[in-house]
């Protein structure tokens, strides 16, 4: 079974003509995707990126988006934190990397 649903984290409204999708995850079932859509914090680390983010749920029978306040608590999964730190480092240099890692 393929992963047909995705939840994406955006820095601005995805309806705008932009390219600032920070990260995303794919899910096999709509139920799994809805869990991540309703509570994105365990799946993504957005705290270092801004105070407000957009979460989008997309699949064959659903397309929803909502605006949420970014949680500044670090994610326990170090792999995601490292990934987000590398992306922040590419965008904002050493300061961005260090902020995500908490240095």
Rosetta silent file (secondary structure, phi, psi, omega in degrees, C-alpha in Angstrom):
SEQUENCE: XXXXXXXXXXXXXXXXXXXXXXXXXXXXXXXXXXXXXXXXXXXXXXXXXXXXXXXXXXXXXXXXXXXXXXXXXXXXXXXXXXXXXXXXXXXXXXXXXXXXXXX
SCORE:     score description
SCORE:     0.000 S_00000001
   1 L     0.000  128.119  179.653    0.000    0.000    0.000 S_00000001
   2 L   -79.664  166.107  177.880    1.444    3.379   -1.003 S_00000001
   3 L   -94.282  101.452 -172.500    1.510    6.510    1.087 S_00000001
   4 L  -100.185   -6.462  179.323   -1.197    8.617   -0.521 S_00000001
   5 E  -112.969  144.629  177.946   -1.712   11.266    2.167 S_00000001
   6 E  -134.991  148.256  173.189    0.720   14.015    3.072 S_00000001
   7 E  -122.785  124.333 -175.950    0.952   16.607    5.803 S_00000001
   8 E  -120.879  146.355  178.921    3.123   19.609    5.013 S_00000001
   9 E  -109.852  124.016 -175.342    4.389   22.454    7.167 S_00000001
  10 E  -118.018  151.046  175.384    4.546   25.878    5.502 S_00000001
  11 L   -84.585  -20.138  176.444    5.996   29.219    6.593 S_00000001
  12 L  -144.779  174.599 -175.962    3.200   31.120    4.843 S_00000001
  13 L   -56.173  121.215 -179.014   -0.184   30.374    3.338 S_00000001
  14 L   -65.771  -13.442  177.654    0.251   27.538    0.787 S_00000001
  15 L   -74.490  -20.260  177.841   -2.460   29.120   -1.373 S_00000001
  16 L   -74.429  159.712  178.825   -0.058   31.965   -2.159 S_00000001
  17 L   -81.728   84.534 -177.193    2.369   31.618   -5.021 S_00000001
  18 L  -141.599  176.160  179.538    5.390   30.702   -2.901 S_00000001
  19 L  -139.276   57.362 -178.291    7.886   27.956   -2.317 S_00000001
  20 L  -121.243   39.903  172.614    8.386   27.867    1.431 S_00000001
  21 E   -72.333  113.948 -175.093    7.216   24.398    2.356 S_00000001
  22 E   -73.921  -46.104 -177.200    9.579   23.628    5.238 S_00000001
  23 E  -163.793  168.907  179.165    8.986   19.924    5.596 S_00000001
  24 E  -160.352  168.529  177.501    6.386   17.224    5.163 S_00000001
  25 E  -143.454  147.104  179.431    5.560   13.625    5.866 S_00000001
  26 E  -105.540  147.685 -177.459    3.624   10.978    3.947 S_00000001
  27 E  -135.196  149.240 -178.257    1.092    8.594    5.452 S_00000001
  28 L   -78.910  -32.175 -177.426   -0.606    5.433    4.250 S_00000001
  29 L  -122.460  156.532  177.882   -4.023    6.180    5.758 S_00000001
  30 H   -64.999  -36.107 -178.799   -6.129    9.281    6.177 S_00000001
  31 H   -61.861  -44.640  177.603   -6.447    8.577    9.900 S_00000001
  32 H   -61.528  -43.191 -179.272   -2.642    8.664   10.382 S_00000001
  33 H   -65.698  -38.316  179.651   -2.412   11.886    8.379 S_00000001
  34 H   -65.638  -33.185  176.831   -5.213   13.517   10.387 S_00000001
  35 H   -62.711  -45.903  178.991   -3.346   12.794   13.626 S_00000001
  36 H   -67.846  -34.745  179.507   -0.284   14.660   12.307 S_00000001
  37 H   -67.091  -41.411 -178.244   -2.495   17.436   10.906 S_00000001
  38 H   -74.579  -32.068 -179.166   -4.258   17.987   14.235 S_00000001
  39 L  -138.044   81.214 -174.544   -1.057   17.862   16.306 S_00000001
  40 H   -74.046  -15.753 -174.500    1.995   18.552   14.113 S_00000001
  41 H   -55.436  -45.576  179.601    4.447   19.132   16.995 S_00000001
  42 H   -66.319  -19.158 -175.636    5.533   15.491   17.451 S_00000001
  43 L   -96.854  -25.997 -174.621    6.123   15.190   13.705 S_00000001
  44 L  -136.521  151.532  173.102    7.846   18.494   12.932 S_00000001
  45 L  -110.234  103.266 -176.883   10.085   20.992   14.704 S_00000001
  46 L  -110.660   -3.089 -173.771    8.840   24.437   13.730 S_00000001
  47 L   -57.577  -38.128 -176.619    9.773   26.402   16.823 S_00000001
  48 L   -80.091  -12.314 -172.893   12.924   27.902   15.413 S_00000001
  49 L   -90.044  -25.632 -177.914   11.297   28.898   12.151 S_00000001
  50 L   166.029  172.977 -177.351    8.608   31.327   13.290 S_00000001
  51 L   -87.889  -25.526 -179.774    5.676   32.000   15.525 S_00000001
  52 E  -130.157  133.405  177.484    2.939   31.094   13.058 S_00000001
  53 E  -132.340  168.585  174.823    2.964   28.293   10.518 S_00000001
  54 E  -115.050  138.406  176.299    0.471   26.636    8.221 S_00000001
  55 E  -114.556  132.382 -178.253   -0.263   22.918    8.253 S_00000001
  56 E  -122.964  133.193  174.597   -1.724   21.335    5.128 S_00000001
  57 E  -110.230  124.455 -177.191   -3.353   17.914    4.787 S_00000001
  58 E  -133.761  136.731  178.331   -3.523   16.634    1.225 S_00000001
  59 E  -166.609 -177.235 -176.384   -4.817   13.379   -0.203 S_00000001
  60 L   -65.341  -25.564 -177.566   -7.128   11.914   -2.829 S_00000001
  61 L  -124.442   15.412 -179.067  -10.269   12.796   -0.871 S_00000001
  62 E  -154.313  143.862  170.345   -9.144   15.711    1.301 S_00000001
  63 E  -150.218  105.333 -177.219   -7.337   19.034    1.034 S_00000001
  64 E  -133.142  151.420  175.130   -7.314   21.101    4.200 S_00000001
  65 E  -144.035  152.886  176.766   -5.071   23.755    5.658 S_00000001
  66 E  -152.597  156.699 -179.989   -4.996   25.662    8.902 S_00000001
  67 E   -96.167  133.553 -179.485   -2.911   28.247   10.638 S_00000001
  68 E  -136.311  154.618  173.416   -1.258   27.209   13.906 S_00000001
  69 E   -80.407  133.665  179.817    1.112   28.729   16.427 S_00000001
  70 L   -72.311  137.389  178.681    4.502   27.066   16.280 S_00000001
  71 L   -86.711  130.857 -178.449    5.467   25.195   19.409 S_00000001
  72 L   -91.530    4.469  176.316    8.898   26.115   20.726 S_00000001
  73 L   -76.504  136.259 -179.812    9.398   22.854   22.628 S_00000001
  74 L   -70.138  148.488  177.321   12.103   20.688   21.049 S_00000001
  75 L   -77.394  141.570 -179.996   11.144   17.416   19.477 S_00000001
  76 L   -71.135  -26.506 -179.518   12.446   14.331   21.248 S_00000001
  77 L   -76.768  105.193 -175.635   13.357   12.696   17.956 S_00000001
  78 H   -64.093  -28.125  179.206   16.915   13.917   17.370 S_00000001
  79 H   -61.086  -45.971  179.280   16.817   12.880   13.700 S_00000001
  80 H   -66.106  -39.907  179.725   14.102   15.447   12.912 S_00000001
  81 H   -62.900  -43.461  178.588   15.866   18.122   14.931 S_00000001
  82 H   -61.644  -42.402  179.119   19.115   17.502   13.043 S_00000001
  83 H   -62.053  -47.282 -179.806   17.312   17.648    9.695 S_00000001
  84 H   -65.902  -35.287  178.239   15.574   20.903   10.564 S_00000001
  85 H   -64.538  -40.863  178.591   18.846   22.336   11.912 S_00000001
  86 H   -64.979  -40.653  178.537   20.614   21.564    8.632 S_00000001
  87 H   -66.349  -41.563  177.254   17.811   23.215    6.665 S_00000001
  88 H   -63.591  -37.512  177.720   17.874   26.262    8.946 S_00000001
  89 H   -63.804  -37.710  178.068   21.646   26.381    8.522 S_00000001
  90 H   -67.228  -33.908 -179.166   21.308   26.424    4.743 S_00000001
  91 H   -83.454  -43.737 -169.513   18.830   29.308    4.982 S_00000001
  92 H  -118.894    5.935  178.536   20.215   31.346    7.871 S_00000001
  93 L    78.752 -160.243 -176.095   23.797   30.163    8.322 S_00000001
  94 H   -59.752  -36.779 -179.375   25.394   29.092   11.583 S_00000001
  95 H   -63.346  -40.066  178.184   22.975   31.156   13.678 S_00000001
  96 H   -65.331  -44.043  178.318   19.972   29.319   12.213 S_00000001
  97 H   -60.495  -48.535 -178.022   21.558   25.926   12.796 S_00000001
  98 H   -63.938  -36.552  179.436   22.513   26.791   16.372 S_00000001
  99 H   -63.683  -44.743  179.247   19.061   28.145   17.190 S_00000001
 100 H   -65.214  -39.784 -178.769   17.337   24.918   16.135 S_00000001
 101 H   -77.266  -14.157  178.112   19.858   22.787   17.991 S_00000001
 102 L    84.844   21.099  179.704   19.517   24.956   21.095 S_00000001
 103 L   -82.928    0.000    0.000   23.157   26.026   21.276 S_00000001
